């Protein structure tokens, strides 16, 4: 993964043209982004060119207005992986900063599009804005392209009744509507993390779990129980019943966790392993039970419900 802390820094190789380029935050790499990447791929094949996706990390809003920063849908590593899966030969990450936000649109075009990637054709969302005070637009890019030798397309982020957007995914996740999130993403929404040792209470109850701490800067579904799949570092995707929250039946648990019980498995040693939790369906909200026996009975029902949801073709 190439990180441009300053785009013309030493050690970051220029991509010699020709290239077909797209630029955006691409958080989630949802179906609208995927349509743009497919268009980039088609144009690159036509021109016998390299496909290049340029993205930003952190999110520009997190730098310019931190209190308004949107919840993240993916880590930057996962975003790069998804961009490549959907057609990008090269991904370049702009380390967005206050200094970069002060670049004029013309400076951004010259330093990024012209000098660094040998751009022959550029495809961006039709509402793409860039440069100081977001003064640059698709029209700005077209004017620059006439001068600097690249053409420009502004694409609609295709949708159904609404345009596909990262905001739409975040809203669905916040509501616990995992099928709606998956519809926009083209895959289940996921939370990524490293398994840590918990209080081992799940093992004592007969349902050992892989525990991932919640990073509140990411879009995590509301507290409750979910049908999900736990994706291991080797690519194995295991059916799971997942609890999100603090487990209110027991006192002294203050940190939110994503706790995954892999169906019918008690032999998994996953401590310190990076995992992804793919959320399929919300089964119920979080409840504090009057007794451990009542909790165990409900956990049995949750496992059955998760199995049914996952077997239903999700």
N, C-alpha and C positions, 0 to 999 in steps of 0.2 A: 504494500500500500504506500503510494507516494504522498507525503504530506508537504504541502507548500506552506511553510510558516511565512516566508516571503516568496512570492512566486518566482523571482529571478535569483534566488539564493544559489550559491555554489553547491554542486552536488545533486541538483534536481535536473535531470536531463530534459532537454527540449524534445518534444515529439515531432519528428520531422514528418512533413506532410506527404501526401495529402491525408487529411483527416476529416471526419464528420463528427461534429461536437454537439453535445447538449449540456446545459448548465441549469442547476437548480439545487434546492436543499434535498429533495427526494426522500424526505423522512417517511419510512414505511415502504417505499418503492411499491406503491399501490398500482391498481390496474390502469389508472390514468398515466402514471409514470411509465408503466410497461408498454403502453401504446406508443408513447414518444420514443422509447428505446427501440421498439420494433421498427419505427420509421427511420431512426438513425441507422439501424442495421441494414435496412433495404437500400437506403441511399449510399451507404458505404460500399455495399456489394456492387452497386451500379458504377461507382467511381473507383473501385478497387482500392478503397481507403481504409484507414484504421478508425474504429469507433472510440470516441473519448467522452466519458462522463465527468463533468466537473461539479463537485459538490462542496458544501460548506460545513465546517465543524469548528466551534459550536454553532448552533442555530443563530443567525443574525439577531433575532429578537432577544436571545439570552445575553447578548453583548450590549445592545442598545437600550433595552428596557427589561432588565432581569426579572422584575416582579411580574411581567407579563409573558415570560417565556413559556411556550407550550410544552406539555408533557412529551417526552421523546417516545417514538414508536420503536426505534431500533438503536442499538449501539452503532458507532461509526464503523466498526469492523463488520458487523452483520449487514449494514447498508452497502458497504463496498462489495461484499459477497453477493448480495442480491442484484446489484447493478451489473455485476459480471455475469450472473446467471441469466439475466435478461438482455444480454447483447453487447455490453461494453467490453471492448478489448483492453482499454486502459481506463483507470479511475484515478483522478487527481483530487485531493482534498485540500481546499483552501482553508487555512486556519484563520477564520474570520476574527477581526480585531477592530478596535475603535479606529486605528490608523487606516485600515482597509476601507472602513465605512466612509472615510473622508475622500476617497478617490472619486474623481469625476467619472461620469460614464465613459468619456473618451479615454481616460487613463486606464480604466478597467479593461476596456476592449483592447487597447494597445498592449498592456502588460500580460494579459491572460490569453486572449483569443488570437492575437496576431503573433506575438513574440514567442509564445510557449508551445502552441499545439499545431501550427501549420494548417490552420482551418481552411477548408474549401467550402464547407456547407455547415450551417448552424441551425439547429432545431431547438426551440424553447417553447414553454407554455405561452399561450397568447397574452396572458396577463403578467408575464415576467417583467420585473422591475429591478433595477440595479443602479449602483453608483450613489454618490452623495445625495442625500434626501430622496433616494429612489427616483431620481430624475430620468434615468435611462429606461427606454421601452423597446419594443420590437422595432418600431420605426427608427429609433436611434441606431439599432444594430444594422438595419437595412442600409441606412445612409453610410455607415462606416464600411459595410461590406462592399458597396459600390466603389469606395475609395481603395480598400485594402484587398479586394479580390476574393471575397467569399459571399455566398448567397445565404439567405435567411428564410426560414419558415416559422411562423407562429402557430402552434397547435392548440386546439381545445383539448382539455383533459377529459376525454370521453366519459360518459356516465350513462345512467338510466334515467330515472326521474330527476336526478340531481347529478351535478358534476362530481366525479370521483375526486376526493381531496383528503389530505391528512387530517384536517379538522373534522371531517365526517367520520373518520375512523376513531379519532379521540372521543367524539361524542358517543359513539356506539359502545366503546370500551367503558366509558364512565357510567353508562346505563346498564352495564352487564349484558348487553346484547351482542353476544359473541358471533352468532350467525351473520348479523348485519356488518360487523367489523370484517369478517372473513369475506363477505360479498364484495366489499370495496378493495380489500387487499389482494384477493385472489388466492388466499391461503389463510390458515388460522392466525389470529393475533398471538404473539408470543412474548414471554418474559424471559430474559437471559440472565444467568448468574452462576455462581460457583456454590456447590453444595457445602454447607457448614454443619458442624455437629450441633444438634439441638439438645433438648432436655431428655431425649430418648423415651418420651412418654408414649409416643405412637407405638413403639416396639413393645412396651409393656402392655398396651391395650390390644395387641395382635395386629396392628396396622403400621409397620415401620415406614417412615416417610423420609424422603430426600428434601431437606430444608434449604430454601434459598431466601436470604434476607431481601426485603423490599427496598428498592431504591426509589424514593418518592419523586425523583426527577423524571421517571419513566411512567408511561401510561399503564397502570396496573388495574385490573378489574376491581370492582367493589368487593368488600368482605363477603364471603359466602363459600359455597362448595360447587365445584365445577367438574364436568367430564373433560378430560384433557389427554394429551400425550406428552410423555417425557422423552425428549430427544437427547441421546447421549453423544459424547464427543466422537464416537465411531459411526454415528449416523443412525443407530438403532432407535426406532420410534416405538415406545412402550405405552400401552393403554394405562390410564391412571385416573384416580379420583383425587382431586386437588382442593385443599382448603386454603383460602386467602384470608388473613386476619390475625388476630391475637389470641385466639382460642379462649373465649371468655368463661368457659366452664372452670378454668383453673386460674387462681390468683397469681399475681406476680409476673404475668407475661405482658409486656408493654410494646414490644417491637412487632410490627406487622411482618408476616412471613408468608411465603408460598410453599406449602407443604404437600408433596406429591407422594401418594401411595400407589405404587405400581401394582396393578391387579394381579393377585395370586403369586406375588413374589416377595420373599423375605430374605433373599440371599444376595442382594445387591449392595456392594460396598462402594458408595459413591462419594465419600468425603473428599473434598478438594477437586472434584471433577466439574468442569464447566458443562452446563446443561441448558437446554431451552425447554420451556413449558409452553405447549401449544394449547390454547384454550378453545374448546369446542362448544360447550353449552353450559349455561348457569343452571344448577340443579335446585338450589335453595339459598336463602340468606343465612347469615351467621346467627346462631342461637346459643344462649347459655343454658346448659342442662342442669337439672336438680341433683343428678347423681351420675357417677361414672357408668353404672349399668345402663342408664338411659342413653348416655353418649355412645356407648359401644353398640347398642341396638340401632341407633340412628346411623352410625358409621357403616353397619352392615347394609342398611337400606340405601345409603349413599353409594356404596360400591355396586350394588345391584342396579341402581339408576344410572350410574356412569357406564356400566357395561352395556346396558340397553341403548343409551344414547350413542355410544361409540359403534355398536353393532348395527345401528340404524342407517349406516352409510355415510356418516359424517367423516 
